[in-house]
Amino acid sequence: MGFQSKVQVIERANKTRQFYFICPAPLAEAMEFEKGEIIEWVVVDKRHLTIKRERSSGQSLKSATK
């Protein structure tokens, strides 16, 4: 099952751009993401990204920051 999301871009006055990728709530809930959790985007190729978690899936964010 896949979830579609649009890439959003904010163009700043100083000519810099920032890209945003929105994670749909059902996907975030299925992955059990928590507010403030750190993820790493890994480029596989120009059509595929992998998200890597900084913590193990069974470890809560609160216990990971202690």
mmJSON file of the N, C-alpha and C atoms, coordinates in Angstrom:
{"data_MODEL":{"atom_site":{
"group_PDB":["ATOM","ATOM","ATOM","ATOM","ATOM","ATOM","ATOM","ATOM","ATOM","ATOM","ATOM","ATOM","ATOM","ATOM","ATOM","ATOM","ATOM","ATOM","ATOM","ATOM","ATOM","ATOM","ATOM","ATOM","ATOM","ATOM","ATOM","ATOM","ATOM","ATOM","ATOM","ATOM","ATOM","ATOM","ATOM","ATOM","ATOM","ATOM","ATOM","ATOM","ATOM","ATOM","ATOM","ATOM","ATOM","ATOM","ATOM","ATOM","ATOM","ATOM","ATOM","ATOM","ATOM","ATOM","ATOM","ATOM","ATOM","ATOM","ATOM","ATOM","ATOM","ATOM","ATOM","ATOM","ATOM","ATOM","ATOM","ATOM","ATOM","ATOM","ATOM","ATOM","ATOM","ATOM","ATOM","ATOM","ATOM","ATOM","ATOM","ATOM","ATOM","ATOM","ATOM","ATOM","ATOM","ATOM","ATOM","ATOM","ATOM","ATOM","ATOM","ATOM","ATOM","ATOM","ATOM","ATOM","ATOM","ATOM","ATOM","ATOM","ATOM","ATOM","ATOM","ATOM","ATOM","ATOM","ATOM","ATOM","ATOM","ATOM","ATOM","ATOM","ATOM","ATOM","ATOM","ATOM","ATOM","ATOM","ATOM","ATOM","ATOM","ATOM","ATOM","ATOM","ATOM","ATOM","ATOM","ATOM","ATOM","ATOM","ATOM","ATOM","ATOM","ATOM","ATOM","ATOM","ATOM","ATOM","ATOM","ATOM","ATOM","ATOM","ATOM","ATOM","ATOM","ATOM","ATOM","ATOM","ATOM","ATOM","ATOM","ATOM","ATOM","ATOM","ATOM","ATOM","ATOM","ATOM","ATOM","ATOM","ATOM","ATOM","ATOM","ATOM","ATOM","ATOM","ATOM","ATOM","ATOM","ATOM","ATOM","ATOM","ATOM","ATOM","ATOM","ATOM","ATOM","ATOM","ATOM","ATOM","ATOM","ATOM","ATOM","ATOM","ATOM","ATOM","ATOM","ATOM","ATOM","ATOM","ATOM","ATOM","ATOM","ATOM","ATOM","ATOM","ATOM","ATOM"],
"id":[1,2,3,4,5,6,7,8,9,10,11,12,13,14,15,16,17,18,19,20,21,22,23,24,25,26,27,28,29,30,31,32,33,34,35,36,37,38,39,40,41,42,43,44,45,46,47,48,49,50,51,52,53,54,55,56,57,58,59,60,61,62,63,64,65,66,67,68,69,70,71,72,73,74,75,76,77,78,79,80,81,82,83,84,85,86,87,88,89,90,91,92,93,94,95,96,97,98,99,100,101,102,103,104,105,106,107,108,109,110,111,112,113,114,115,116,117,118,119,120,121,122,123,124,125,126,127,128,129,130,131,132,133,134,135,136,137,138,139,140,141,142,143,144,145,146,147,148,149,150,151,152,153,154,155,156,157,158,159,160,161,162,163,164,165,166,167,168,169,170,171,172,173,174,175,176,177,178,179,180,181,182,183,184,185,186,187,188,189,190,191,192,193,194,195,196,197,198],
"type_symbol":["N","C","C","N","C","C","N","C","C","N","C","C","N","C","C","N","C","C","N","C","C","N","C","C","N","C","C","N","C","C","N","C","C","N","C","C","N","C","C","N","C","C","N","C","C","N","C","C","N","C","C","N","C","C","N","C","C","N","C","C","N","C","C","N","C","C","N","C","C","N","C","C","N","C","C","N","C","C","N","C","C","N","C","C","N","C","C","N","C","C","N","C","C","N","C","C","N","C","C","N","C","C","N","C","C","N","C","C","N","C","C","N","C","C","N","C","C","N","C","C","N","C","C","N","C","C","N","C","C","N","C","C","N","C","C","N","C","C","N","C","C","N","C","C","N","C","C","N","C","C","N","C","C","N","C","C","N","C","C","N","C","C","N","C","C","N","C","C","N","C","C","N","C","C","N","C","C","N","C","C","N","C","C","N","C","C","N","C","C","N","C","C","N","C","C","N","C","C"],
"label_atom_id":["N","CA","C","N","CA","C","N","CA","C","N","CA","C","N","CA","C","N","CA","C","N","CA","C","N","CA","C","N","CA","C","N","CA","C","N","CA","C","N","CA","C","N","CA","C","N","CA","C","N","CA","C","N","CA","C","N","CA","C","N","CA","C","N","CA","C","N","CA","C","N","CA","C","N","CA","C","N","CA","C","N","CA","C","N","CA","C","N","CA","C","N","CA","C","N","CA","C","N","CA","C","N","CA","C","N","CA","C","N","CA","C","N","CA","C","N","CA","C","N","CA","C","N","CA","C","N","CA","C","N","CA","C","N","CA","C","N","CA","C","N","CA","C","N","CA","C","N","CA","C","N","CA","C","N","CA","C","N","CA","C","N","CA","C","N","CA","C","N","CA","C","N","CA","C","N","CA","C","N","CA","C","N","CA","C","N","CA","C","N","CA","C","N","CA","C","N","CA","C","N","CA","C","N","CA","C","N","CA","C","N","CA","C","N","CA","C","N","CA","C","N","CA","C","N","CA","C","N","CA","C"],
"label_alt_id":[null,null,null,null,null,null,null,null,null,null,null,null,null,null,null,null,null,null,null,null,null,null,null,null,null,null,null,null,null,null,null,null,null,null,null,null,null,null,null,null,null,null,null,null,null,null,null,null,null,null,null,null,null,null,null,null,null,null,null,null,null,null,null,null,null,null,null,null,null,null,null,null,null,null,null,null,null,null,null,null,null,null,null,null,null,null,null,null,null,null,null,null,null,null,null,null,null,null,null,null,null,null,null,null,null,null,null,null,null,null,null,null,null,null,null,null,null,null,null,null,null,null,null,null,null,null,null,null,null,null,null,null,null,null,null,null,null,null,null,null,null,null,null,null,null,null,null,null,null,null,null,null,null,null,null,null,null,null,null,null,null,null,null,null,null,null,null,null,null,null,null,null,null,null,null,null,null,null,null,null,null,null,null,null,null,null,null,null,null,null,null,null,null,null,null,null,null,null],
"label_comp_id":["MET","MET","MET","GLY","GLY","GLY","PHE","PHE","PHE","GLN","GLN","GLN","SER","SER","SER","LYS","LYS","LYS","VAL","VAL","VAL","GLN","GLN","GLN","VAL","VAL","VAL","ILE","ILE","ILE","GLU","GLU","GLU","ARG","ARG","ARG","ALA","ALA","ALA","ASN","ASN","ASN","LYS","LYS","LYS","THR","THR","THR","ARG","ARG","ARG","GLN","GLN","GLN","PHE","PHE","PHE","TYR","TYR","TYR","PHE","PHE","PHE","ILE","ILE","ILE","CYS","CYS","CYS","PRO","PRO","PRO","ALA","ALA","ALA","PRO","PRO","PRO","LEU","LEU","LEU","ALA","ALA","ALA","GLU","GLU","GLU","ALA","ALA","ALA","MET","MET","MET","GLU","GLU","GLU","PHE","PHE","PHE","GLU","GLU","GLU","LYS","LYS","LYS","GLY","GLY","GLY","GLU","GLU","GLU","ILE","ILE","ILE","ILE","ILE","ILE","GLU","GLU","GLU","TRP","TRP","TRP","VAL","VAL","VAL","VAL","VAL","VAL","VAL","VAL","VAL","ASP","ASP","ASP","LYS","LYS","LYS","ARG","ARG","ARG","HIS","HIS","HIS","LEU","LEU","LEU","THR","THR","THR","ILE","ILE","ILE","LYS","LYS","LYS","ARG","ARG","ARG","GLU","GLU","GLU","ARG","ARG","ARG","SER","SER","SER","SER","SER","SER","GLY","GLY","GLY","GLN","GLN","GLN","SER","SER","SER","LEU","LEU","LEU","LYS","LYS","LYS","SER","SER","SER","ALA","ALA","ALA","THR","THR","THR","LYS","LYS","LYS"],
"label_asym_id":["A","A","A","A","A","A","A","A","A","A","A","A","A","A","A","A","A","A","A","A","A","A","A","A","A","A","A","A","A","A","A","A","A","A","A","A","A","A","A","A","A","A","A","A","A","A","A","A","A","A","A","A","A","A","A","A","A","A","A","A","A","A","A","A","A","A","A","A","A","A","A","A","A","A","A","A","A","A","A","A","A","A","A","A","A","A","A","A","A","A","A","A","A","A","A","A","A","A","A","A","A","A","A","A","A","A","A","A","A","A","A","A","A","A","A","A","A","A","A","A","A","A","A","A","A","A","A","A","A","A","A","A","A","A","A","A","A","A","A","A","A","A","A","A","A","A","A","A","A","A","A","A","A","A","A","A","A","A","A","A","A","A","A","A","A","A","A","A","A","A","A","A","A","A","A","A","A","A","A","A","A","A","A","A","A","A","A","A","A","A","A","A","A","A","A","A","A","A"],
"label_entity_id":["1","1","1","1","1","1","1","1","1","1","1","1","1","1","1","1","1","1","1","1","1","1","1","1","1","1","1","1","1","1","1","1","1","1","1","1","1","1","1","1","1","1","1","1","1","1","1","1","1","1","1","1","1","1","1","1","1","1","1","1","1","1","1","1","1","1","1","1","1","1","1","1","1","1","1","1","1","1","1","1","1","1","1","1","1","1","1","1","1","1","1","1","1","1","1","1","1","1","1","1","1","1","1","1","1","1","1","1","1","1","1","1","1","1","1","1","1","1","1","1","1","1","1","1","1","1","1","1","1","1","1","1","1","1","1","1","1","1","1","1","1","1","1","1","1","1","1","1","1","1","1","1","1","1","1","1","1","1","1","1","1","1","1","1","1","1","1","1","1","1","1","1","1","1","1","1","1","1","1","1","1","1","1","1","1","1","1","1","1","1","1","1","1","1","1","1","1","1"],
"label_seq_id":[1,1,1,2,2,2,3,3,3,4,4,4,5,5,5,6,6,6,7,7,7,8,8,8,9,9,9,10,10,10,11,11,11,12,12,12,13,13,13,14,14,14,15,15,15,16,16,16,17,17,17,18,18,18,19,19,19,20,20,20,21,21,21,22,22,22,23,23,23,24,24,24,25,25,25,26,26,26,27,27,27,28,28,28,29,29,29,30,30,30,31,31,31,32,32,32,33,33,33,34,34,34,35,35,35,36,36,36,37,37,37,38,38,38,39,39,39,40,40,40,41,41,41,42,42,42,43,43,43,44,44,44,45,45,45,46,46,46,47,47,47,48,48,48,49,49,49,50,50,50,51,51,51,52,52,52,53,53,53,54,54,54,55,55,55,56,56,56,57,57,57,58,58,58,59,59,59,60,60,60,61,61,61,62,62,62,63,63,63,64,64,64,65,65,65,66,66,66],
"pdbx_PDB_ins_code":[null,null,null,null,null,null,null,null,null,null,null,null,null,null,null,null,null,null,null,null,null,null,null,null,null,null,null,null,null,null,null,null,null,null,null,null,null,null,null,null,null,null,null,null,null,null,null,null,null,null,null,null,null,null,null,null,null,null,null,null,null,null,null,null,null,null,null,null,null,null,null,null,null,null,null,null,null,null,null,null,null,null,null,null,null,null,null,null,null,null,null,null,null,null,null,null,null,null,null,null,null,null,null,null,null,null,null,null,null,null,null,null,null,null,null,null,null,null,null,null,null,null,null,null,null,null,null,null,null,null,null,null,null,null,null,null,null,null,null,null,null,null,null,null,null,null,null,null,null,null,null,null,null,null,null,null,null,null,null,null,null,null,null,null,null,null,null,null,null,null,null,null,null,null,null,null,null,null,null,null,null,null,null,null,null,null,null,null,null,null,null,null,null,null,null,null,null,null],
"Cartn_x":[0.847,0.0,0.893,0.534,1.313,0.472,1.137,0.494,1.131,0.311,0.848,0.921,1.908,2.104,2.766,2.41,3.025,4.246,5.232,6.413,6.041,6.317,6.041,7.364,7.395,8.619,8.302,9.146,9.071,10.284,10.02,11.103,11.259,12.435,12.726,13.197,13.145,13.552,15.024,15.856,17.294,17.632,16.635,16.806,17.069,16.942,17.094,15.722,15.744,14.501,14.556,13.402,13.291,12.156,12.442,11.465,10.844,9.542,8.819,8.156,8.228,7.552,6.599,5.324,4.325,4.096,4.132,3.853,2.376,1.568,0.153,-0.02,-1.024,-1.262,-1.397,-2.126,-2.222,-0.859,0.018,1.357,2.18,2.123,2.855,2.379,1.08,0.531,0.959,0.944,1.358,2.831,3.644,5.076,5.37,4.343,4.463,5.506,5.491,6.369,5.934,6.891,6.614,7.109,6.44,6.845,8.303,9.095,10.494,11.44,10.907,11.754,12.677,13.914,14.9,14.872,14.772,14.865,15.949,16.483,17.511,16.983,17.058,16.662,17.876,17.732,18.818,18.395,19.2,18.9,19.372,18.428,18.752,19.107,18.233,18.471,17.501,17.403,16.568,15.07,14.669,13.251,12.904,13.904,13.643,14.401,13.682,14.263,13.957,14.847,14.609,14.697,13.818,13.876,14.466,15.482,16.144,15.879,15.432,15.189,16.48,16.618,17.785,17.675,16.458,16.245,15.622,15.67,15.022,13.515,12.765,11.316,10.617,11.234,10.619,10.997,11.925,12.42,11.634,11.082,10.32,11.271,10.764,11.572,12.053,11.203,11.586,12.758,12.743,13.843,15.093,14.94,16.092,16.871,16.215,16.887,17.503,17.357,17.927,19.389],
"Cartn_y":[-1.171,0.0,1.235,2.236,3.466,4.672,5.73,6.995,8.074,8.861,9.932,11.224,12.033,13.317,14.252,15.523,16.496,17.118,17.416,18.135,19.613,20.256,21.678,22.425,23.634,24.432,25.824,26.301,27.683,28.402,29.468,30.265,31.516,31.688,32.798,34.025,35.175,36.43,36.423,35.683,35.646,34.581,34.15,33.197,31.755,31.44,30.048,29.377,28.073,27.301,26.211,25.909,24.809,23.911,22.606,21.632,20.907,20.649,19.945,18.711,17.625,16.384,16.075,16.047,15.808,14.302,13.833,12.428,12.314,11.604,11.457,10.808,11.261,10.773,9.25,8.584,7.12,6.43,6.961,6.393,6.639,7.867,8.196,7.336,7.106,6.268,4.813,4.319,2.935,2.734,3.756,3.691,4.029,4.487,4.895,5.997,6.97,8.124,8.945,9.586,10.456,11.861,12.849,14.244,14.413,15.06,15.31,14.185,13.087,11.951,12.327,11.861,12.124,10.981,11.347,10.356,10.805,9.858,10.156,9.737,10.651,10.35,9.78,8.598,7.952,7.861,8.444,8.409,7.075,6.283,5.004,5.269,5.991,6.469,7.627,8.152,9.334,9.071,7.825,7.492,6.901,6.637,5.955,6.599,6.825,7.282,6.235,6.106,5.249,6.13,5.898,6.625,5.7,6.187,5.4,6.072,5.268,5.801,5.841,6.849,6.971,6.071,5.648,4.782,3.48,2.473,1.21,1.38,0.58,0.745,0.478,-0.274,-0.555,0.431,1.335,2.28,3.582,4.052,5.296,6.48,7.598,8.807,9.285,9.191,9.656,8.861,7.547,6.743,6.88,7.234,7.39,8.658,9.661,10.927,10.984,9.956,9.944,9.607],
"Cartn_z":[0.0,0.0,0.0,-0.765,-0.824,-0.443,-0.085,0.244,-0.621,-1.299,-2.121,-1.33,-1.666,-1.014,-2.015,-1.986,-2.888,-2.223,-3.044,-2.567,-2.527,-1.41,-1.27,-1.17,-1.725,-1.73,-1.204,-0.308,0.155,-0.408,-1.172,-1.742,-0.894,-0.345,0.556,-0.23,0.412,-0.224,-0.618,0.127,-0.173,-1.218,-1.983,-3.099,-2.668,-1.388,-0.955,-0.99,-1.145,-1.179,-0.123,0.44,1.39,0.916,0.842,0.369,1.558,1.458,2.507,1.922,2.654,2.299,3.446,3.172,4.207,4.349,5.578,5.866,6.262,5.49,5.831,7.211,7.951,9.311,9.391,8.484,8.59,8.486,7.646,7.51,8.772,9.3,10.525,11.694,11.773,12.842,12.672,11.437,11.188,11.535,11.308,11.611,13.071,13.799,15.201,15.379,14.44,14.582,15.781,16.427,17.563,17.257,17.842,17.668,18.097,17.257,17.583,17.216,16.711,16.351,15.192,15.248,14.204,13.193,11.918,10.845,9.876,9.142,8.143,6.773,5.802,4.433,3.715,3.139,2.405,0.936,0.045,-1.388,-1.953,-2.445,-3.077,-4.542,-5.228,-6.588,-6.806,-8.017,-8.254,-8.139,-7.984,-7.846,-6.492,-5.641,-4.376,-3.219,-2.134,-0.869,0.19,1.134,2.288,3.521,4.472,5.738,6.78,7.464,8.506,9.85,10.811,12.149,12.938,13.772,14.635,15.86,16.181,17.35,16.889,17.733,17.383,17.461,16.73,16.659,17.99,18.884,20.173,21.264,20.968,21.967,21.848,22.944,22.894,22.814,22.314,22.179,23.539,24.56,25.896,26.448,26.281,26.814,25.954,24.688,23.795,24.107,24.714,24.985,26.37,27.166,28.524,28.506],
"occupancy":[1.0,1.0,1.0,1.0,1.0,1.0,1.0,1.0,1.0,1.0,1.0,1.0,1.0,1.0,1.0,1.0,1.0,1.0,1.0,1.0,1.0,1.0,1.0,1.0,1.0,1.0,1.0,1.0,1.0,1.0,1.0,1.0,1.0,1.0,1.0,1.0,1.0,1.0,1.0,1.0,1.0,1.0,1.0,1.0,1.0,1.0,1.0,1.0,1.0,1.0,1.0,1.0,1.0,1.0,1.0,1.0,1.0,1.0,1.0,1.0,1.0,1.0,1.0,1.0,1.0,1.0,1.0,1.0,1.0,1.0,1.0,1.0,1.0,1.0,1.0,1.0,1.0,1.0,1.0,1.0,1.0,1.0,1.0,1.0,1.0,1.0,1.0,1.0,1.0,1.0,1.0,1.0,1.0,1.0,1.0,1.0,1.0,1.0,1.0,1.0,1.0,1.0,1.0,1.0,1.0,1.0,1.0,1.0,1.0,1.0,1.0,1.0,1.0,1.0,1.0,1.0,1.0,1.0,1.0,1.0,1.0,1.0,1.0,1.0,1.0,1.0,1.0,1.0,1.0,1.0,1.0,1.0,1.0,1.0,1.0,1.0,1.0,1.0,1.0,1.0,1.0,1.0,1.0,1.0,1.0,1.0,1.0,1.0,1.0,1.0,1.0,1.0,1.0,1.0,1.0,1.0,1.0,1.0,1.0,1.0,1.0,1.0,1.0,1.0,1.0,1.0,1.0,1.0,1.0,1.0,1.0,1.0,1.0,1.0,1.0,1.0,1.0,1.0,1.0,1.0,1.0,1.0,1.0,1.0,1.0,1.0,1.0,1.0,1.0,1.0,1.0,1.0,1.0,1.0,1.0,1.0,1.0,1.0],
"B_iso_or_equiv":[0.0,0.0,0.0,0.0,0.0,0.0,0.0,0.0,0.0,0.0,0.0,0.0,0.0,0.0,0.0,0.0,0.0,0.0,0.0,0.0,0.0,0.0,0.0,0.0,0.0,0.0,0.0,0.0,0.0,0.0,0.0,0.0,0.0,0.0,0.0,0.0,0.0,0.0,0.0,0.0,0.0,0.0,0.0,0.0,0.0,0.0,0.0,0.0,0.0,0.0,0.0,0.0,0.0,0.0,0.0,0.0,0.0,0.0,0.0,0.0,0.0,0.0,0.0,0.0,0.0,0.0,0.0,0.0,0.0,0.0,0.0,0.0,0.0,0.0,0.0,0.0,0.0,0.0,0.0,0.0,0.0,0.0,0.0,0.0,0.0,0.0,0.0,0.0,0.0,0.0,0.0,0.0,0.0,0.0,0.0,0.0,0.0,0.0,0.0,0.0,0.0,0.0,0.0,0.0,0.0,0.0,0.0,0.0,0.0,0.0,0.0,0.0,0.0,0.0,0.0,0.0,0.0,0.0,0.0,0.0,0.0,0.0,0.0,0.0,0.0,0.0,0.0,0.0,0.0,0.0,0.0,0.0,0.0,0.0,0.0,0.0,0.0,0.0,0.0,0.0,0.0,0.0,0.0,0.0,0.0,0.0,0.0,0.0,0.0,0.0,0.0,0.0,0.0,0.0,0.0,0.0,0.0,0.0,0.0,0.0,0.0,0.0,0.0,0.0,0.0,0.0,0.0,0.0,0.0,0.0,0.0,0.0,0.0,0.0,0.0,0.0,0.0,0.0,0.0,0.0,0.0,0.0,0.0,0.0,0.0,0.0,0.0,0.0,0.0,0.0,0.0,0.0,0.0,0.0,0.0,0.0,0.0,0.0],
"pdbx_formal_charge":[null,null,null,null,null,null,null,null,null,null,null,null,null,null,null,null,null,null,null,null,null,null,null,null,null,null,null,null,null,null,null,null,null,null,null,null,null,null,null,null,null,null,null,null,null,null,null,null,null,null,null,null,null,null,null,null,null,null,null,null,null,null,null,null,null,null,null,null,null,null,null,null,null,null,null,null,null,null,null,null,null,null,null,null,null,null,null,null,null,null,null,null,null,null,null,null,null,null,null,null,null,null,null,null,null,null,null,null,null,null,null,null,null,null,null,null,null,null,null,null,null,null,null,null,null,null,null,null,null,null,null,null,null,null,null,null,null,null,null,null,null,null,null,null,null,null,null,null,null,null,null,null,null,null,null,null,null,null,null,null,null,null,null,null,null,null,null,null,null,null,null,null,null,null,null,null,null,null,null,null,null,null,null,null,null,null,null,null,null,null,null,null,null,null,null,null,null,null],
"auth_seq_id":[1,1,1,2,2,2,3,3,3,4,4,4,5,5,5,6,6,6,7,7,7,8,8,8,9,9,9,10,10,10,11,11,11,12,12,12,13,13,13,14,14,14,15,15,15,16,16,16,17,17,17,18,18,18,19,19,19,20,20,20,21,21,21,22,22,22,23,23,23,24,24,24,25,25,25,26,26,26,27,27,27,28,28,28,29,29,29,30,30,30,31,31,31,32,32,32,33,33,33,34,34,34,35,35,35,36,36,36,37,37,37,38,38,38,39,39,39,40,40,40,41,41,41,42,42,42,43,43,43,44,44,44,45,45,45,46,46,46,47,47,47,48,48,48,49,49,49,50,50,50,51,51,51,52,52,52,53,53,53,54,54,54,55,55,55,56,56,56,57,57,57,58,58,58,59,59,59,60,60,60,61,61,61,62,62,62,63,63,63,64,64,64,65,65,65,66,66,66],
"auth_comp_id":["MET","MET","MET","GLY","GLY","GLY","PHE","PHE","PHE","GLN","GLN","GLN","SER","SER","SER","LYS","LYS","LYS","VAL","VAL","VAL","GLN","GLN","GLN","VAL","VAL","VAL","ILE","ILE","ILE","GLU","GLU","GLU","ARG","ARG","ARG","ALA","ALA","ALA","ASN","ASN","ASN","LYS","LYS","LYS","THR","THR","THR","ARG","ARG","ARG","GLN","GLN","GLN","PHE","PHE","PHE","TYR","TYR","TYR","PHE","PHE","PHE","ILE","ILE","ILE","CYS","CYS","CYS","PRO","PRO","PRO","ALA","ALA","ALA","PRO","PRO","PRO","LEU","LEU","LEU","ALA","ALA","ALA","GLU","GLU","GLU","ALA","ALA","ALA","MET","MET","MET","GLU","GLU","GLU","PHE","PHE","PHE","GLU","GLU","GLU","LYS","LYS","LYS","GLY","GLY","GLY","GLU","GLU","GLU","ILE","ILE","ILE","ILE","ILE","ILE","GLU","GLU","GLU","TRP","TRP","TRP","VAL","VAL","VAL","VAL","VAL","VAL","VAL","VAL","VAL","ASP","ASP","ASP","LYS","LYS","LYS","ARG","ARG","ARG","HIS","HIS","HIS","LEU","LEU","LEU","THR","THR","THR","ILE","ILE","ILE","LYS","LYS","LYS","ARG","ARG","ARG","GLU","GLU","GLU","ARG","ARG","ARG","SER","SER","SER","SER","SER","SER","GLY","GLY","GLY","GLN","GLN","GLN","SER","SER","SER","LEU","LEU","LEU","LYS","LYS","LYS","SER","SER","SER","ALA","ALA","ALA","THR","THR","THR","LYS","LYS","LYS"],
"auth_asym_id":["A","A","A","A","A","A","A","A","A","A","A","A","A","A","A","A","A","A","A","A","A","A","A","A","A","A","A","A","A","A","A","A","A","A","A","A","A","A","A","A","A","A","A","A","A","A","A","A","A","A","A","A","A","A","A","A","A","A","A","A","A","A","A","A","A","A","A","A","A","A","A","A","A","A","A","A","A","A","A","A","A","A","A","A","A","A","A","A","A","A","A","A","A","A","A","A","A","A","A","A","A","A","A","A","A","A","A","A","A","A","A","A","A","A","A","A","A","A","A","A","A","A","A","A","A","A","A","A","A","A","A","A","A","A","A","A","A","A","A","A","A","A","A","A","A","A","A","A","A","A","A","A","A","A","A","A","A","A","A","A","A","A","A","A","A","A","A","A","A","A","A","A","A","A","A","A","A","A","A","A","A","A","A","A","A","A","A","A","A","A","A","A","A","A","A","A","A","A"],
"auth_atom_id":["N","CA","C","N","CA","C","N","CA","C","N","CA","C","N","CA","C","N","CA","C","N","CA","C","N","CA","C","N","CA","C","N","CA","C","N","CA","C","N","CA","C","N","CA","C","N","CA","C","N","CA","C","N","CA","C","N","CA","C","N","CA","C","N","CA","C","N","CA","C","N","CA","C","N","CA","C","N","CA","C","N","CA","C","N","CA","C","N","CA","C","N","CA","C","N","CA","C","N","CA","C","N","CA","C","N","CA","C","N","CA","C","N","CA","C","N","CA","C","N","CA","C","N","CA","C","N","CA","C","N","CA","C","N","CA","C","N","CA","C","N","CA","C","N","CA","C","N","CA","C","N","CA","C","N","CA","C","N","CA","C","N","CA","C","N","CA","C","N","CA","C","N","CA","C","N","CA","C","N","CA","C","N","CA","C","N","CA","C","N","CA","C","N","CA","C","N","CA","C","N","CA","C","N","CA","C","N","CA","C","N","CA","C","N","CA","C","N","CA","C","N","CA","C","N","CA","C","N","CA","C"],
"pdbx_PDB_model_num":[1,1,1,1,1,1,1,1,1,1,1,1,1,1,1,1,1,1,1,1,1,1,1,1,1,1,1,1,1,1,1,1,1,1,1,1,1,1,1,1,1,1,1,1,1,1,1,1,1,1,1,1,1,1,1,1,1,1,1,1,1,1,1,1,1,1,1,1,1,1,1,1,1,1,1,1,1,1,1,1,1,1,1,1,1,1,1,1,1,1,1,1,1,1,1,1,1,1,1,1,1,1,1,1,1,1,1,1,1,1,1,1,1,1,1,1,1,1,1,1,1,1,1,1,1,1,1,1,1,1,1,1,1,1,1,1,1,1,1,1,1,1,1,1,1,1,1,1,1,1,1,1,1,1,1,1,1,1,1,1,1,1,1,1,1,1,1,1,1,1,1,1,1,1,1,1,1,1,1,1,1,1,1,1,1,1,1,1,1,1,1,1,1,1,1,1,1,1]
}}}
